[in-house]
Amino acid sequence: AGVRRFVHVSPSEIYGTAITVPMTEHHPPFPCTVYGASKLAGECYARAFHRTHGFPTVVIRPFNTFGPRCHHEGDSGEVIPKFLLRCLAGRPMVVFGDGTQTRDFTHVGDSARGIIEVGLHPDAVGETVNIGSGAEITINDLARRVAAVAGRPDAGIVHERGRPGDVLRLYADTSLAQGRFGFRPTIRLDEGLRSLKEWYEARGVSPEELLAEEIALNWIVPAGAQE
C-alpha cells in the first residue's frame, strides 16, 4: 500500500505489574488482562514484519494518558475523569482496592507529541519506546490531587473491591525517548488536571449529566448484553 512508516501505539499495560522500576523497554512483558495481551500480540506482529520483511515499524508505549477527550463513560471509563467529575458533582470518588497501586500519568499533549516525535524520527525504525512522565503516584494520592484541583479538598473516597487483573505498579523509564529521540514531558500533573477541568466546564454539560453515562464497575458485563 506504499506505507512509509507504521507506528504501532501499544499501552503500558503490556508490562503487567512492575518487577523493577523505573520500567525500561526491556522490562519483561507479562500482561494481566486480555486487553494487555492483545496489545502485546500487536507489538509482536509489528516487530515481526520489520524483521522479516524490512517493513518500517516503530512500537511506542504511552503510559496512562489523560486530558481532554478522555473517557469517563461506559466500559472505557478512566480513573482521572471519573474522579474529577465525581468531585465536581459532590459525589465520593471510587477507588478499587486499597489505593496503593501506582500509575505514571502523562498528559495527552505530551503523549501525542511523543508519538509524533519518536514515531517519525529517522532512527526509530525497529525500536520500541516508552512515552511517560517518568513519575509515579498512588491512586490514593491522585484522589487527593484531583480533589484539590476541583476545589473539593474534603471530597469523600469509597473503597470498592479490587479490579480483576489490576496492574499494581507502573512507572516509566523514559531515558531512551529522551536520550535518543529528544522527547521530554512538559505538562505537570496538576497543570493537566486543571486543563481537564476547564475542558469539562467549557462543554456546557453538568457533571451530573455526564455521570449518568458512568459505569462504576465497568469490567462487569451487564445482564442481557450478550444477547
C-alpha positions in Angstrom: 0.0 0.0 0.0 3.0 2.3 0.0 3.1 3.0 3.7 6.3 4.8 4.6 6.2 4.3 8.3 4.0 2.2 10.6 3.7 3.4 14.2 2.1 0.8 16.5 0.8 2.5 19.7 0.7 0.0 22.5 -0.2 0.6 26.1 2.0 0.3 29.2 -0.4 -2.5 30.3 1.6 -5.0 28.3 4.1 -4.9 31.1 1.7 -6.0 33.8 2.8 -5.1 37.4 6.3 -3.7 37.7 9.0 -6.2 38.7 11.7 -3.4 38.7 11.3 0.3 38.5 11.5 2.5 36.6 10.4 0.2 33.8 12.7 0.2 30.8 11.6 -1.1 27.4 13.5 -4.3 28.3 11.2 -5.0 31.4 9.6 -8.4 30.9 6.1 -8.1 29.4 3.5 -10.0 31.4 0.1 -8.6 30.8 -2.6 -9.2 33.5 -5.6 -8.6 31.2 -6.9 -9.8 27.9 -6.7 -6.2 26.7 -3.0 -6.0 27.5 -2.3 -9.4 26.0 -4.0 -8.4 22.7 -1.9 -5.3 22.6 1.3 -7.3 23.2 0.4 -9.5 20.3 0.0 -6.4 18.1 3.6 -5.4 19.0 4.9 -8.8 18.1 3.3 -8.7 14.7 4.7 -5.2 14.0 8.2 -6.2 15.0 8.0 -9.5 13.1 7.0 -7.6 9.9 10.0 -5.3 10.4 12.5 -8.2 11.0 11.1 -10.5 8.3 10.2 -8.0 5.5 12.1 -4.9 6.4 8.8 -3.1 7.0 9.4 0.3 8.7 7.7 -0.1 12.0 8.0 1.7 15.4 6.4 0.5 18.6 5.5 3.2 21.1 4.3 2.5 24.7 2.5 5.6 26.2 1.9 5.4 30.0 -1.6 6.3 31.3 -2.6 9.2 29.1 -5.2 11.6 30.4 -6.6 15.0 29.4 -9.3 16.5 27.1 -11.5 13.9 25.4 -10.6 11.1 27.9 -13.4 8.7 28.8 -15.5 8.7 31.9 -18.3 6.8 30.4 -19.2 3.1 29.9 -16.7 0.3 29.9 -14.0 2.6 28.8 -14.2 4.9 31.8 -10.8 6.1 33.2 -9.8 7.0 36.7 -8.9 10.7 36.3 -12.1 11.8 34.5 -14.2 9.7 36.9 -12.5 11.2 39.9 -12.8 14.7 38.6 -16.5 14.6 37.6 -17.4 12.9 40.9 -15.7 15.7 42.8 -17.4 18.4 40.8 -20.7 16.7 41.3 -20.2 16.4 45.1 -20.0 12.7 45.0 -17.3 10.4 46.6 -14.5 9.1 44.4 -14.5 5.3 43.9 -11.1 3.6 44.5 -10.7 -0.1 43.6 -8.7 -2.0 46.2 -6.6 -0.2 48.8 -5.5 2.6 46.5 -1.8 1.9 46.9 -1.4 0.9 43.3 0.6 3.4 41.2 0.4 4.8 37.7 2.6 7.1 35.6 0.1 9.7 34.3 1.0 11.6 31.1 -1.0 14.5 29.7 -2.4 13.8 26.2 -0.5 16.8 24.8 2.8 15.2 25.8 1.7 11.7 24.7 0.6 12.9 21.3 3.8 14.9 20.8 5.9 11.9 21.9 4.2 9.7 19.4 4.9 12.1 16.6 8.5 13.0 17.6 9.5 9.4 18.2 7.3 7.8 15.6 8.7 9.9 12.7 12.3 10.1 13.9 14.7 8.6 11.3 16.5 6.4 13.8 13.3 5.0 15.4 12.6 2.2 12.8 12.6 -1.1 14.5 12.6 0.4 18.0 10.2 0.0 21.0 10.0 3.2 23.1 8.3 4.3 26.3 6.5 7.6 26.5 5.6 8.7 30.0 6.0 11.4 32.6 8.8 9.5 34.4 7.0 9.8 37.8 4.6 7.6 39.7 1.7 8.4 42.0 -0.6 6.2 44.1 -4.3 6.2 43.3 -4.9 7.5 46.9 -2.6 10.4 46.3 -4.2 11.0 42.9 -7.6 11.3 44.5 -6.3 14.0 46.9 -4.7 15.9 44.0 -7.9 15.8 41.9 -10.0 16.9 44.9 -7.7 19.9 45.4 -7.9 20.9 41.7 -11.7 20.5 41.8 -11.9 22.8 44.8 -13.3 20.0 46.9 -10.4 19.1 49.3 -12.9 17.4 51.6 -14.2 15.1 48.9 -15.0 11.6 50.1 -13.4 8.3 48.9 -15.2 5.0 48.8 -13.1 1.8 48.5 -14.6 -1.0 46.4 -13.2 -4.5 45.8 -10.1 -4.6 43.6 -10.5 -4.9 39.8 -9.7 -8.4 38.4 -6.2 -8.4 36.8 -5.4 -4.9 38.0 -1.9 -3.7 37.5 -0.4 -2.8 40.8 2.6 -0.6 39.7 3.5 1.3 36.6 6.5 3.7 36.4 8.1 4.5 33.1 11.8 4.8 32.4 11.9 7.4 29.5 15.6 7.7 29.1 15.5 6.1 25.6 12.9 8.6 24.4 14.8 11.5 26.0 18.4 10.4 25.1 17.9 9.2 21.5 14.8 11.0 20.3 14.7 14.2 22.3 11.3 13.7 24.0 10.7 15.4 27.3 7.3 15.8 29.0 6.3 19.4 29.7 2.9 19.3 31.3 2.9 18.5 35.1 0.0 16.6 36.7 -1.7 19.4 38.4 -1.5 21.6 35.3 -3.0 18.8 33.3 -5.8 18.3 35.8 -6.7 22.0 35.7 -6.8 21.9 31.9 -9.1 18.9 32.0 -11.4 20.7 34.5 -11.5 23.7 32.2 -12.3 21.5 29.2 -15.3 19.9 31.0 -16.5 23.4 32.1 -16.3 24.7 28.6 -18.5 21.8 27.3 -21.6 23.3 29.0 -22.8 19.9 30.3 -23.1 19.5 34.0 -21.0 16.8 35.9 -24.3 15.2 37.0 -25.4 14.7 33.3 -22.0 13.3 32.3 -22.0 10.9 35.3 -25.3 9.4 34.0 -23.1 7.6 31.5 -20.7 6.2 34.1 -20.5 2.5 34.9 -18.7 2.2 38.2 -17.8 -1.5 38.0 -17.1 -1.3 34.3 -15.5 -4.7 33.9 -18.8 -6.4 34.6 -20.9 -7.3 31.6 -24.4 -6.0 32.1 -27.2 -8.6 32.1 -28.6 -9.1 28.6 -25.5 -7.6 26.9 -24.5 -10.9 25.4 -27.8 -11.2 23.5 
